[in-house]
Amino acid sequence: MLKIVVCVSGGGTNLQAIIDGVHAGSIPNVEILRVISNNRNAYALERAKQAGIEGICVSPRDYPDREQFNEALLKAVDEVSPDLIVLAGFLVVLPPQLIKEYENKIINIHPSLIPSFCGKGYYGLKVHEAVLERGVKVTGATVHFVDEGTDTGPIIMQKAVQVLQRDTPETLQQRVMEEAEWVILPWSLALIAAGAVTVVDGRVQIAE
């Protein structure tokens, strides 16, 4: 059984996709131990509550400095000893100690085809605004392991989504979620739970 912690900042649609997959059996052998949000008003916490999952808030605003917040976040994770941390729209820079302690045990979903439209400043709707401004014809989503950089860790899975001429940032964001994010994040979790994912020389290998 792969025991996971899911970290979320907002509405939690990717969290819901995981919850639904676990309940439906399409993500077998996965248990969500805890949901952590840096935003006490995040609807993700309500989704966790409705699913009977413990949800807690660890916000930088509740601590006098970043160091104490980092310690609190690390404690909130360590308390439940997860096998994997899933960043599902978590808009917080992770403490270096957390990344080191959970090397190749943290995954993130990013709403573009990395290495395009990623890195510092590319998050949420900003990604899709940049995609439309650049005029690319194909975008998508990426699941990757987290390292010390921003969106630089080994890529696990990607899925492309067509950009339509009539798209707005909002419509594109929704379609990327529906066609890519909600597909490849649960799929990646199922593969990891099955022991099919390894990292060799900085690249992901998936057992066939």
Secondary structure, 3 states (H helix, E strand, C coil): CEEEEEEECCCCHHHHHHHHHHHHCCCCCEEEEEEEECCCCCHHHHHHHHCCCEEEECCHHHCCCHHHHHHHHHHHHHCCCCCEEEECCCCCCCCHHHHHHCCCCEEEEECCCCCCCCCCCCCCHHHHHHHHHHCCCEEEEEEEECCCCCCCCCEEEEEEEECCCCCCHHHHHHHHHHHHHHHHHHHHHHHHHCCCEEEECCEEEECC
